[in-house]
Amino acid sequence: MEYINARARRLKPSETLAVKAKATELKAKGIPVIDLSTGEPDIDTPEHIKEGARKALKDGKTKYTDVMGIKELREAIALKLKRENGIEAEVSTVIVTNGGKQALQSAFEVTLEPGDEVVIPAPYWVSYIPMVEIPGGKPVIARSSPENGFKLSVKELEAALTPRTKAVIINSPSNPTGAAYTQAELSAFADVLARTNAFIISDEIYEKVVYGDFKFVSTVQAMPQLKDRIVTINGFSKAYSMTGWRVGYATGPKDVIAAMGRLQSQTTSNVCSIAQYAALAALTGPQDAIPQMVKNFDRRLNAALGIIEQTPGLRVMGKPQGAFYLFIRFAELAKNSKSEVVKSSGALVNFLLERAGVAAVPGEAFGDDQAFRISVAAADEQVIGGLEKIRDAVRTLL
Ligand SMILES: Cc1ncc(COP(=O)(O)O)c(C=O)c1O
């Protein structure tokens, strides 16, 4: 008797978490590994945020909260959305979730009918496809070109739209490429999307991690004419180094957020009460840890890009505008090397782990089998040392 249903049988574990598990296993055996696979900031959660949690514990804030989140946090989020993102969210249209991940999953769960199409720009974050498939949705991949810095063009977006398109995902800045859209680029998408009934899921989790003079713009702000069909997703994991606390949020059309609340009430209930108070401290407290963290990422990105430039066969399509990853293409290596390990990103990443002792994530997980992703959310010497090891290992393949 097979008890596992077909949907769950198709479900693969998250590739990024799988690489991390393999690196941890090697480390446990005493094999040194430089882990550049991870998707979380390397700094500790700032002290005033931890203090928010300690105070909540001391004050006995240890009981069920409102399913949608504590009022103070929802108010602080609504205020932040208004001030920073030009989103006029009412508190009733803000839901606090177990990370941005649950917000995304829940938004798909309450909107998709079996067979509904969701346009996912590639390269994409690993979880979008399973998240769409779990409720029976059909992912439609819109390929961006490396030459365009992995930004989807209006034409590429148009080509992916059909009468069955229910939703379109926008993830800016993007994991894994770091590509981010300007106001003008988003506004050009709006002209196309206005001719459809598609709603938009805007994953803005890397909003605070942007470089140089790039100015982050929320999708709602860039597409005011479509604001009633945009669900904005964000969270505390990346901006406040709070990955383990599991606090995210969504805002959007009243009926969608209310449905997400009903789902949450029947499944997970509220987010951990203590973590919610910590998130409140994050939003209302000093923000100076963010620019410092971004400065660190920026310095490491520059150093890493310098080493990649010296590595024949590897290429990055320009410096990322945001997030803390480098999506490194090896198309040229694949063309010029006779080695078996350049035939797929999985094989190359395995080679890098075994030969160079560096953990990266295969591009296949993001929809590009001729690339791999490294993170710069590790100490400078790890990023630099790791890339030098990658460079030396790659040179042996030519
Ligand atoms: C693009 C993107 N969206 C959403 C998330 C979810 O983050 P969390 O659930 O920790 O808020 C991540 C985490 O890696 C991400 O990279």
The ligand as an SDF file (V2000), in Angstrom:
LIG
                    3D

 16 16  0  0  0  0  0  0  0  0999 V2000
   13.7160   34.7920   -2.8910 C   0  0  0  0  0  0  0  0  0  0  0  0
   13.3630   34.3310   -1.5280 C   0  0  0  0  0  0  0  0  0  0  0  0
   12.0920   34.4700   -1.1200 N   0  0  0  0  0  0  0  0  0  0  0  0
   11.7040   34.0650    0.0980 C   0  0  0  0  0  0  0  0  0  0  0  0
   12.5830   33.4870    0.9700 C   0  0  0  0  0  0  0  0  0  0  0  0
   12.0490   33.0240    2.2890 C   0  0  0  0  0  0  0  0  0  0  0  0
   12.6870   33.4800    3.4070 O   0  0  0  0  0  0  0  0  0  0  0  0
   12.0790   33.3050    4.8450 P   0  0  0  0  0  0  0  0  0  0  0  0
   11.0510   32.2290    4.7960 O   0  0  0  0  0  0  0  0  0  0  0  0
   13.2340   32.9490    5.7250 O   0  0  0  0  0  0  0  0  0  0  0  0
   11.4580   34.6230    5.2020 O   0  0  0  0  0  0  0  0  0  0  0  0
   13.9180   33.2920    0.5960 C   0  0  0  0  0  0  0  0  0  0  0  0
   14.8710   32.6060    1.4730 C   0  0  0  0  0  0  0  0  0  0  0  0
   15.9010   32.1240    1.0900 O   0  0  0  0  0  0  0  0  0  0  0  0
   14.3150   33.7470   -0.6840 C   0  0  0  0  0  0  0  0  0  0  0  0
   15.5840   33.6200   -1.1070 O   0  0  0  0  0  0  0  0  0  0  0  0
  1  2  1  0
  2  3  1  0
  2 15  2  0
  3  4  2  0
  4  5  1  0
  5  6  1  0
  5 12  2  0
  6  7  1  0
  7  8  1  0
  8  9  2  0
  8 10  1  0
  8 11  1  0
 12 13  1  0
 12 15  1  0
 13 14  2  0
 15 16  1  0
M  END
$$$$
